[in-house]
Amino acid sequence: MICAGIDAGSRAIKVVLLDGASGEVLSRVSADQGCQPGPQAQELFEQALAQGGLARRDVRRVVATGYARAAVQADTTVTEITCHAIGVHRTLPAARTVVEIGGQDSKLLRLDHDGRVRDFAMNDRCAAGTGRFLEMVAARLGKPVGELGRIANGNRCPAAISSMCAVFAETEIIGLLASGRPQADIIAGVQAAVAARVAAMAGGKIVQPVAFTGGVAQVDGMAQALEQALGQAVIIPDNPQYTGALGAALAAFRQIAP
Ligand code: ADP
């Protein structure tokens, strides 16, 4: 029974095709979110079908999640909080806390031992605790965001970024660059600032094990920055950016499983 999960996030669209009975992921694809999330999600869904050697009629149910889920052609929608919880429970069943840092929001979920959401907090008001801040510094340095970690390369002298707002922080970064501060220090400083905003949301109430998911978990150095800010170890599950889409595909299977 093949099911699809489409996570139309604020920054990227992710599609997972899953064989619900075996739990095997048949294909996963992602692309930047453009200005037309509906048609773009449809195109990506077709790419996922082609990658898995499947036809549309092979897919029994489609669940959409994420910020732009209402624009996606699907059988039903499920919130991203629920989908992230389901996805993490599949990839890291022991996880009791989930820190998800996406393109324009960050979330903190507390799960029970069955993977049900017990509590959550979300920041979708301030770019400083999101992937957007990393993208902004990458654009300023003229580098792809995926390369930031390589440039920072385990840097231990992060520049202090004191502005609480990403817009003012950009001005601060321009000043640091003008004063000759190395790019590696600035990237490490921005990573520490993102991690600090997320840790503030947790308010010290972290239950282990902690899963770190979302596109930002792919950036080298972010896990270490988060561990330092939380004072706790974190684990990145496989394919962390696809956790919501995987959860949506699993939710689709739950809806039709006999
Ligand atoms: P959303 O679900 O909100 O669209 P994602 O979980 O897909 O967000 O994460 C998007 C974020 O992932 C970007 O803002 C960026 O900081 C980060 N990221 C990490 N690696 C890459 C990459 N190779 N290309 C683009 N963004 C990346």
Boltz pocket constraint, residues with backbone or C-beta under 6 A from the ligand:
constraints:
  - pocket:
      binder: B
      contacts: [[A, 7], [A, 8], [A, 9], [A, 10], [A, 11], [A, 12], [A, 13], [A, 66], [A, 101], [A, 102], [A, 103], [A, 104], [A, 105], [A, 130], [A, 131], [A, 132], [A, 134], [A, 135], [A, 145], [A, 146], [A, 214], [A, 215], [A, 216], [A, 217], [A, 218], [A, 219], [A, 240], [A, 241]]
      max_distance: 6.0
